[in-house]
Amino acid sequence: MTTHFITAEIDLQETPLKLSQEIESQLEQEGEPLRWAVTQIDKEKQTATVEAIVTKEEVTQEN
């Protein structure tokens, strides 16, 4: 298992609950989120920048 630091740009949602669900959904595409934080909001583009720590299973190739 490896740990990765990632950033993602998420479209702002109508409610905080929907925003949280969208963030979790996007992060799960990268691995298992351990923690995340919204670090920046762009009002003009209506996006949030999220920084996260995720874990991924290591893929080993067998000969």
PyMOL Python script that loads the backbone (N, CA, C, O; Angstrom):
from pymol import cmd

cmd.read_pdbstr("""\
ATOM      1  N   MET A   1       0.846  -1.164   0.000  1.00  0.00           N
ATOM      2  CA  MET A   1       0.000   0.000   0.000  1.00  0.00           C
ATOM      3  C   MET A   1       0.901   1.239   0.000  1.00  0.00           C
ATOM      4  O   MET A   1       1.888   1.304   0.732  1.00  0.00           O
ATOM      5  N   THR A   2       0.544   2.208  -0.827  1.00  0.00           N
ATOM      6  CA  THR A   2       1.312   3.444  -0.888  1.00  0.00           C
ATOM      7  C   THR A   2       0.412   4.633  -0.566  1.00  0.00           C
ATOM      8  O   THR A   2      -0.804   4.583  -0.754  1.00  0.00           O
ATOM      9  N   THR A   3       1.030   5.693  -0.081  1.00  0.00           N
ATOM     10  CA  THR A   3       0.317   6.914   0.273  1.00  0.00           C
ATOM     11  C   THR A   3       0.678   7.999  -0.726  1.00  0.00           C
ATOM     12  O   THR A   3       1.844   8.142  -1.093  1.00  0.00           O
ATOM     13  N   HIS A   4      -0.311   8.763  -1.170  1.00  0.00           N
ATOM     14  CA  HIS A   4      -0.092   9.814  -2.165  1.00  0.00           C
ATOM     15  C   HIS A   4      -0.747  11.109  -1.709  1.00  0.00           C
ATOM     16  O   HIS A   4      -1.818  11.097  -1.103  1.00  0.00           O
ATOM     17  N   PHE A   5      -0.090  12.224  -2.008  1.00  0.00           N
ATOM     18  CA  PHE A   5      -0.661  13.552  -1.789  1.00  0.00           C
ATOM     19  C   PHE A   5      -1.206  14.010  -3.133  1.00  0.00           C
ATOM     20  O   PHE A   5      -0.474  14.028  -4.122  1.00  0.00           O
ATOM     21  N   ILE A   6      -2.481  14.380  -3.183  1.00  0.00           N
ATOM     22  CA  ILE A   6      -3.067  14.811  -4.443  1.00  0.00           C
ATOM     23  C   ILE A   6      -3.813  16.130  -4.254  1.00  0.00           C
ATOM     24  O   ILE A   6      -4.202  16.486  -3.141  1.00  0.00           O
ATOM     25  N   THR A   7      -4.002  16.840  -5.355  1.00  0.00           N
ATOM     26  CA  THR A   7      -4.865  18.014  -5.360  1.00  0.00           C
ATOM     27  C   THR A   7      -5.927  17.791  -6.429  1.00  0.00           C
ATOM     28  O   THR A   7      -5.676  17.144  -7.445  1.00  0.00           O
ATOM     29  N   ALA A   8      -7.102  18.331  -6.189  1.00  0.00           N
ATOM     30  CA  ALA A   8      -8.205  18.189  -7.134  1.00  0.00           C
ATOM     31  C   ALA A   8      -8.979  19.495  -7.184  1.00  0.00           C
ATOM     32  O   ALA A   8      -9.076  20.214  -6.189  1.00  0.00           O
ATOM     33  N   GLU A   9      -9.526  19.792  -8.349  1.00  0.00           N
ATOM     34  CA  GLU A   9     -10.385  20.959  -8.501  1.00  0.00           C
ATOM     35  C   GLU A   9     -11.817  20.450  -8.633  1.00  0.00           C
ATOM     36  O   GLU A   9     -12.126  19.659  -9.525  1.00  0.00           O
ATOM     37  N   ILE A  10     -12.686  20.913  -7.736  1.00  0.00           N
ATOM     38  CA  ILE A  10     -14.057  20.426  -7.651  1.00  0.00           C
ATOM     39  C   ILE A  10     -15.008  21.588  -7.915  1.00  0.00           C
ATOM     40  O   ILE A  10     -14.817  22.684  -7.389  1.00  0.00           O
ATOM     41  N   ASP A  11     -16.029  21.347  -8.728  1.00  0.00           N
ATOM     42  CA  ASP A  11     -17.052  22.367  -8.943  1.00  0.00           C
ATOM     43  C   ASP A  11     -17.833  22.567  -7.648  1.00  0.00           C
ATOM     44  O   ASP A  11     -18.181  21.602  -6.967  1.00  0.00           O
ATOM     45  N   LEU A  12     -18.105  23.832  -7.314  1.00  0.00           N
ATOM     46  CA  LEU A  12     -18.892  24.117  -6.116  1.00  0.00           C
ATOM     47  C   LEU A  12     -20.309  23.597  -6.301  1.00  0.00           C
ATOM     48  O   LEU A  12     -20.857  23.638  -7.403  1.00  0.00           O
ATOM     49  N   GLN A  13     -20.896  23.109  -5.220  1.00  0.00           N
ATOM     50  CA  GLN A  13     -22.227  22.523  -5.232  1.00  0.00           C
ATOM     51  C   GLN A  13     -23.204  23.430  -4.499  1.00  0.00           C
ATOM     52  O   GLN A  13     -22.801  24.398  -3.853  1.00  0.00           O
ATOM     53  N   GLU A  14     -24.481  23.114  -4.601  1.00  0.00           N
ATOM     54  CA  GLU A  14     -25.537  23.920  -3.988  1.00  0.00           C
ATOM     55  C   GLU A  14     -25.473  23.932  -2.467  1.00  0.00           C
ATOM     56  O   GLU A  14     -25.749  24.959  -1.847  1.00  0.00           O
ATOM     57  N   THR A  15     -25.113  22.805  -1.857  1.00  0.00           N
ATOM     58  CA  THR A  15     -25.092  22.708  -0.393  1.00  0.00           C
ATOM     59  C   THR A  15     -23.765  22.119   0.068  1.00  0.00           C
ATOM     60  O   THR A  15     -23.095  21.428  -0.700  1.00  0.00           O
ATOM     61  N   PRO A  16     -23.379  22.385   1.310  1.00  0.00           N
ATOM     62  CA  PRO A  16     -22.142  21.789   1.843  1.00  0.00           C
ATOM     63  C   PRO A  16     -22.159  20.259   1.805  1.00  0.00           C
ATOM     64  O   PRO A  16     -21.125  19.638   1.560  1.00  0.00           O
ATOM     65  N   LEU A  17     -23.321  19.646   2.043  1.00  0.00           N
ATOM     66  CA  LEU A  17     -23.411  18.182   2.014  1.00  0.00           C
ATOM     67  C   LEU A  17     -23.112  17.651   0.615  1.00  0.00           C
ATOM     68  O   LEU A  17     -22.375  16.676   0.468  1.00  0.00           O
ATOM     69  N   LYS A  18     -23.683  18.287  -0.419  1.00  0.00           N
ATOM     70  CA  LYS A  18     -23.419  17.859  -1.787  1.00  0.00           C
ATOM     71  C   LYS A  18     -21.956  18.075  -2.158  1.00  0.00           C
ATOM     72  O   LYS A  18     -21.363  17.262  -2.866  1.00  0.00           O
ATOM     73  N   LEU A  19     -21.375  19.175  -1.677  1.00  0.00           N
ATOM     74  CA  LEU A  19     -19.960  19.435  -1.952  1.00  0.00           C
ATOM     75  C   LEU A  19     -19.099  18.340  -1.332  1.00  0.00           C
ATOM     76  O   LEU A  19     -18.190  17.818  -1.978  1.00  0.00           O
ATOM     77  N   SER A  20     -19.382  17.995  -0.089  1.00  0.00           N
ATOM     78  CA  SER A  20     -18.635  16.938   0.591  1.00  0.00           C
ATOM     79  C   SER A  20     -18.749  15.612  -0.160  1.00  0.00           C
ATOM     80  O   SER A  20     -17.755  14.905  -0.323  1.00  0.00           O
ATOM     81  N   GLN A  21     -19.951  15.274  -0.616  1.00  0.00           N
ATOM     82  CA  GLN A  21     -20.158  14.028  -1.352  1.00  0.00           C
ATOM     83  C   GLN A  21     -19.394  14.047  -2.676  1.00  0.00           C
ATOM     84  O   GLN A  21     -18.812  13.035  -3.067  1.00  0.00           O
ATOM     85  N   GLU A  22     -19.389  15.178  -3.364  1.00  0.00           N
ATOM     86  CA  GLU A  22     -18.671  15.296  -4.634  1.00  0.00           C
ATOM     87  C   GLU A  22     -17.166  15.159  -4.424  1.00  0.00           C
ATOM     88  O   GLU A  22     -16.484  14.500  -5.208  1.00  0.00           O
ATOM     89  N   ILE A  23     -16.657  15.776  -3.375  1.00  0.00           N
ATOM     90  CA  ILE A  23     -15.227  15.672  -3.058  1.00  0.00           C
ATOM     91  C   ILE A  23     -14.858  14.220  -2.795  1.00  0.00           C
ATOM     92  O   ILE A  23     -13.890  13.711  -3.361  1.00  0.00           O
ATOM     93  N   GLU A  24     -15.623  13.551  -1.940  1.00  0.00           N
ATOM     94  CA  GLU A  24     -15.336  12.146  -1.620  1.00  0.00           C
ATOM     95  C   GLU A  24     -15.393  11.272  -2.870  1.00  0.00           C
ATOM     96  O   GLU A  24     -14.558  10.385  -3.047  1.00  0.00           O
ATOM     97  N   SER A  25     -16.356  11.516  -3.719  1.00  0.00           N
ATOM     98  CA  SER A  25     -16.506  10.747  -4.952  1.00  0.00           C
ATOM     99  C   SER A  25     -15.293  10.928  -5.862  1.00  0.00           C
ATOM    100  O   SER A  25     -14.774   9.955  -6.409  1.00  0.00           O
ATOM    101  N   GLN A  26     -14.844  12.161  -6.022  1.00  0.00           N
ATOM    102  CA  GLN A  26     -13.675  12.434  -6.866  1.00  0.00           C
ATOM    103  C   GLN A  26     -12.415  11.800  -6.285  1.00  0.00           C
ATOM    104  O   GLN A  26     -11.608  11.232  -7.020  1.00  0.00           O
ATOM    105  N   LEU A  27     -12.247  11.895  -4.975  1.00  0.00           N
ATOM    106  CA  LEU A  27     -11.040  11.355  -4.339  1.00  0.00           C
ATOM    107  C   LEU A  27     -10.994   9.833  -4.408  1.00  0.00           C
ATOM    108  O   LEU A  27      -9.918   9.252  -4.548  1.00  0.00           O
ATOM    109  N   GLU A  28     -12.146   9.186  -4.310  1.00  0.00           N
ATOM    110  CA  GLU A  28     -12.179   7.726  -4.364  1.00  0.00           C
ATOM    111  C   GLU A  28     -11.710   7.190  -5.708  1.00  0.00           C
ATOM    112  O   GLU A  28     -11.324   6.025  -5.804  1.00  0.00           O
ATOM    113  N   GLN A  29     -11.735   8.011  -6.740  1.00  0.00           N
ATOM    114  CA  GLN A  29     -11.207   7.601  -8.041  1.00  0.00           C
ATOM    115  C   GLN A  29      -9.683   7.500  -8.002  1.00  0.00           C
ATOM    116  O   GLN A  29      -9.079   6.819  -8.831  1.00  0.00           O
ATOM    117  N   GLU A  30      -9.069   8.179  -7.037  1.00  0.00           N
ATOM    118  CA  GLU A  30      -7.609   8.183  -6.903  1.00  0.00           C
ATOM    119  C   GLU A  30      -7.098   7.170  -5.894  1.00  0.00           C
ATOM    120  O   GLU A  30      -5.918   6.822  -5.907  1.00  0.00           O
ATOM    121  N   GLY A  31      -7.977   6.694  -5.018  1.00  0.00           N
ATOM    122  CA  GLY A  31      -7.580   5.757  -3.972  1.00  0.00           C
ATOM    123  C   GLY A  31      -8.503   5.913  -2.783  1.00  0.00           C
ATOM    124  O   GLY A  31      -9.579   6.498  -2.902  1.00  0.00           O
ATOM    125  N   GLU A  32      -8.094   5.396  -1.639  1.00  0.00           N
ATOM    126  CA  GLU A  32      -8.877   5.486  -0.408  1.00  0.00           C
ATOM    127  C   GLU A  32      -8.479   6.760   0.335  1.00  0.00           C
ATOM    128  O   GLU A  32      -7.357   6.857   0.833  1.00  0.00           O
ATOM    129  N   PRO A  33      -9.393   7.749   0.418  1.00  0.00           N
ATOM    130  CA  PRO A  33      -9.042   8.998   1.090  1.00  0.00           C
ATOM    131  C   PRO A  33      -8.832   8.802   2.596  1.00  0.00           C
ATOM    132  O   PRO A  33      -9.677   8.222   3.279  1.00  0.00           O
ATOM    133  N   LEU A  34      -7.698   9.291   3.102  1.00  0.00           N
ATOM    134  CA  LEU A  34      -7.449   9.259   4.538  1.00  0.00           C
ATOM    135  C   LEU A  34      -7.910  10.560   5.176  1.00  0.00           C
ATOM    136  O   LEU A  34      -8.537  10.568   6.235  1.00  0.00           O
ATOM    137  N   ARG A  35      -7.580  11.670   4.499  1.00  0.00           N
ATOM    138  CA  ARG A  35      -8.043  12.978   4.951  1.00  0.00           C
ATOM    139  C   ARG A  35      -7.975  13.944   3.781  1.00  0.00           C
ATOM    140  O   ARG A  35      -7.223  13.737   2.829  1.00  0.00           O
ATOM    141  N   TRP A  36      -8.766  14.996   3.864  1.00  0.00           N
ATOM    142  CA  TRP A  36      -8.768  15.998   2.816  1.00  0.00           C
ATOM    143  C   TRP A  36      -9.182  17.342   3.393  1.00  0.00           C
ATOM    144  O   TRP A  36      -9.795  17.414   4.458  1.00  0.00           O
ATOM    145  N   ALA A  37      -8.833  18.419   2.666  1.00  0.00           N
ATOM    146  CA  ALA A  37      -9.190  19.768   3.103  1.00  0.00           C
ATOM    147  C   ALA A  37      -9.392  20.653   1.882  1.00  0.00           C
ATOM    148  O   ALA A  37      -8.667  20.541   0.893  1.00  0.00           O
ATOM    149  N   VAL A  38     -10.380  21.530   1.959  1.00  0.00           N
ATOM    150  CA  VAL A  38     -10.560  22.563   0.930  1.00  0.00           C
ATOM    151  C   VAL A  38      -9.539  23.645   1.251  1.00  0.00           C
ATOM    152  O   VAL A  38      -9.561  24.215   2.342  1.00  0.00           O
ATOM    153  N   THR A  39      -8.649  23.931   0.313  1.00  0.00           N
ATOM    154  CA  THR A  39      -7.574  24.889   0.574  1.00  0.00           C
ATOM    155  C   THR A  39      -7.744  26.208  -0.170  1.00  0.00           C
ATOM    156  O   THR A  39      -7.061  27.187   0.132  1.00  0.00           O
ATOM    157  N   GLN A  40      -8.654  26.237  -1.144  1.00  0.00           N
ATOM    158  CA  GLN A  40      -8.851  27.471  -1.895  1.00  0.00           C
ATOM    159  C   GLN A  40     -10.213  27.441  -2.580  1.00  0.00           C
ATOM    160  O   GLN A  40     -10.674  26.388  -3.018  1.00  0.00           O
ATOM    161  N   ILE A  41     -10.855  28.612  -2.669  1.00  0.00           N
ATOM    162  CA  ILE A  41     -12.120  28.768  -3.390  1.00  0.00           C
ATOM    163  C   ILE A  41     -11.904  29.812  -4.471  1.00  0.00           C
ATOM    164  O   ILE A  41     -11.391  30.897  -4.197  1.00  0.00           O
ATOM    165  N   ASP A  42     -12.294  29.490  -5.697  1.00  0.00           N
ATOM    166  CA  ASP A  42     -12.245  30.451  -6.796  1.00  0.00           C
ATOM    167  C   ASP A  42     -13.684  30.852  -7.106  1.00  0.00           C
ATOM    168  O   ASP A  42     -14.430  30.099  -7.731  1.00  0.00           O
ATOM    169  N   LYS A  43     -14.058  32.041  -6.664  1.00  0.00           N
ATOM    170  CA  LYS A  43     -15.441  32.503  -6.834  1.00  0.00           C
ATOM    171  C   LYS A  43     -15.794  32.693  -8.305  1.00  0.00           C
ATOM    172  O   LYS A  43     -16.920  32.410  -8.714  1.00  0.00           O
ATOM    173  N   GLU A  44     -14.837  33.173  -9.107  1.00  0.00           N
ATOM    174  CA  GLU A  44     -15.115  33.404 -10.527  1.00  0.00           C
ATOM    175  C   GLU A  44     -15.395  32.105 -11.269  1.00  0.00           C
ATOM    176  O   GLU A  44     -16.359  32.013 -12.029  1.00  0.00           O
ATOM    177  N   LYS A  45     -14.549  31.098 -11.047  1.00  0.00           N
ATOM    178  CA  LYS A  45     -14.731  29.812 -11.731  1.00  0.00           C
ATOM    179  C   LYS A  45     -15.692  28.890 -10.992  1.00  0.00           C
ATOM    180  O   LYS A  45     -16.073  27.843 -11.514  1.00  0.00           O
ATOM    181  N   GLN A  46     -16.090  29.278  -9.765  1.00  0.00           N
ATOM    182  CA  GLN A  46     -16.984  28.466  -8.945  1.00  0.00           C
ATOM    183  C   GLN A  46     -16.411  27.069  -8.697  1.00  0.00           C
ATOM    184  O   GLN A  46     -17.090  26.054  -8.858  1.00  0.00           O
ATOM    185  N   THR A  47     -15.122  27.058  -8.293  1.00  0.00           N
ATOM    186  CA  THR A  47     -14.462  25.787  -7.995  1.00  0.00           C
ATOM    187  C   THR A  47     -13.781  25.855  -6.627  1.00  0.00           C
ATOM    188  O   THR A  47     -13.469  26.930  -6.116  1.00  0.00           O
ATOM    189  N   ALA A  48     -13.565  24.689  -6.063  1.00  0.00           N
ATOM    190  CA  ALA A  48     -12.822  24.544  -4.817  1.00  0.00           C
ATOM    191  C   ALA A  48     -11.592  23.684  -5.092  1.00  0.00           C
ATOM    192  O   ALA A  48     -11.678  22.668  -5.781  1.00  0.00           O
ATOM    193  N   THR A  49     -10.457  24.093  -4.553  1.00  0.00           N
ATOM    194  CA  THR A  49      -9.250  23.280  -4.641  1.00  0.00           C
ATOM    195  C   THR A  49      -9.168  22.448  -3.366  1.00  0.00           C
ATOM    196  O   THR A  49      -9.266  22.968  -2.254  1.00  0.00           O
ATOM    197  N   VAL A  50      -8.985  21.137  -3.555  1.00  0.00           N
ATOM    198  CA  VAL A  50      -8.933  20.204  -2.435  1.00  0.00           C
ATOM    199  C   VAL A  50      -7.568  19.537  -2.427  1.00  0.00           C
ATOM    200  O   VAL A  50      -7.080  19.088  -3.464  1.00  0.00           O
ATOM    201  N   GLU A  51      -6.952  19.474  -1.247  1.00  0.00           N
ATOM    202  CA  GLU A  51      -5.712  18.717  -1.066  1.00  0.00           C
ATOM    203  C   GLU A  51      -6.046  17.503  -0.221  1.00  0.00           C
ATOM    204  O   GLU A  51      -6.787  17.599   0.757  1.00  0.00           O
ATOM    205  N   ALA A  52      -5.495  16.355  -0.605  1.00  0.00           N
ATOM    206  CA  ALA A  52      -5.873  15.118   0.076  1.00  0.00           C
ATOM    207  C   ALA A  52      -4.703  14.151   0.177  1.00  0.00           C
ATOM    208  O   ALA A  52      -3.748  14.209  -0.597  1.00  0.00           O
ATOM    209  N   ILE A  53      -4.807  13.273   1.143  1.00  0.00           N
ATOM    210  CA  ILE A  53      -3.910  12.127   1.289  1.00  0.00           C
ATOM    211  C   ILE A  53      -4.753  10.889   1.005  1.00  0.00           C
ATOM    212  O   ILE A  53      -5.774  10.664   1.654  1.00  0.00           O
ATOM    213  N   VAL A  54      -4.319  10.087   0.030  1.00  0.00           N
ATOM    214  CA  VAL A  54      -5.025   8.853  -0.307  1.00  0.00           C
ATOM    215  C   VAL A  54      -4.048   7.685  -0.287  1.00  0.00           C
ATOM    216  O   VAL A  54      -2.842   7.865  -0.462  1.00  0.00           O
ATOM    217  N   THR A  55      -4.577   6.499  -0.073  1.00  0.00           N
ATOM    218  CA  THR A  55      -3.753   5.294  -0.149  1.00  0.00           C
ATOM    219  C   THR A  55      -4.205   4.471  -1.344  1.00  0.00           C
ATOM    220  O   THR A  55      -5.380   4.461  -1.711  1.00  0.00           O
ATOM    221  N   LYS A  56      -3.242   3.782  -1.940  1.00  0.00           N
ATOM    222  CA  LYS A  56      -3.522   2.904  -3.074  1.00  0.00           C
ATOM    223  C   LYS A  56      -2.837   1.575  -2.832  1.00  0.00           C
ATOM    224  O   LYS A  56      -1.764   1.504  -2.233  1.00  0.00           O
ATOM    225  N   GLU A  57      -3.485   0.524  -3.314  1.00  0.00           N
ATOM    226  CA  GLU A  57      -2.866  -0.795  -3.272  1.00  0.00           C
ATOM    227  C   GLU A  57      -1.758  -0.833  -4.308  1.00  0.00           C
ATOM    228  O   GLU A  57      -1.934  -0.356  -5.430  1.00  0.00           O
ATOM    229  N   GLU A  58      -0.628  -1.395  -3.940  1.00  0.00           N
ATOM    230  CA  GLU A  58       0.463  -1.548  -4.891  1.00  0.00           C
ATOM    231  C   GLU A  58       0.141  -2.714  -5.827  1.00  0.00           C
ATOM    232  O   GLU A  58      -0.295  -3.778  -5.388  1.00  0.00           O
ATOM    233  N   VAL A  59       0.362  -2.496  -7.106  1.00  0.00           N
ATOM    234  CA  VAL A  59       0.152  -3.554  -8.080  1.00  0.00           C
ATOM    235  C   VAL A  59       1.499  -4.185  -8.376  1.00  0.00           C
ATOM    236  O   VAL A  59       2.422  -3.516  -8.840  1.00  0.00           O
ATOM    237  N   THR A  60       1.606  -5.478  -8.105  1.00  0.00           N
ATOM    238  CA  THR A  60       2.843  -6.191  -8.391  1.00  0.00           C
ATOM    239  C   THR A  60       2.611  -7.113  -9.564  1.00  0.00           C
ATOM    240  O   THR A  60       1.577  -7.774  -9.664  1.00  0.00           O
ATOM    241  N   GLN A  61       3.585  -7.147 -10.445  1.00  0.00           N
ATOM    242  CA  GLN A  61       3.480  -8.014 -11.614  1.00  0.00           C
ATOM    243  C   GLN A  61       4.238  -9.294 -11.344  1.00  0.00           C
ATOM    244  O   GLN A  61       5.389  -9.279 -10.908  1.00  0.00           O
ATOM    245  N   GLU A  62       3.567 -10.405 -11.614  1.00  0.00           N
ATOM    246  CA  GLU A  62       4.215 -11.707 -11.429  1.00  0.00           C
ATOM    247  C   GLU A  62       4.794 -12.148 -12.758  1.00  0.00           C
ATOM    248  O   GLU A  62       4.198 -11.936 -13.814  1.00  0.00           O
ATOM    249  N   ASN A  63       5.953 -12.758 -12.690  1.00  0.00           N
ATOM    250  CA  ASN A  63       6.613 -13.248 -13.914  1.00  0.00           C
ATOM    251  C   ASN A  63       6.056 -14.558 -14.343  1.00  0.00           C
ATOM    252  O   ASN A  63       6.493 -15.114 -15.350  1.00  0.00           O
TER     253      ASN A  63
END
""", "prot")
cmd.dss("prot")
cmd.show_as("cartoon", "prot")
cmd.util.cbc("prot")
cmd.orient("prot")
